[in-house]
């Protein structure tokens, strides 16, 4: 049997920061611009559509490694300090308890971009069919 150890050090901190940003974006005290940035980063990270396709060696994967952290960095700096502190504490509590994102939240991050793409395709189809 393979045993996977829990994350330690920087991987644990990265996981906690990502969850804290997500939780802060859901806080009503967070400006809508930060909420938009965080949701945009999540959609971009999980979306099969990229600025540069992943099939292009090195550069295709580099855009994910650069764009998403830059968006999240901006969101971290635009989030009010008290909201970020509360979100970090909640993220640490959830990770210590073995909890992470809810299934509903994860489903929305996957389903909403698909619905948006379907709506865009429908709009293009009906616009050009005239």
Order of alpha helices (4+ residues) and beta strands (2+ residues): alpha-alpha-alpha-alpha-alpha
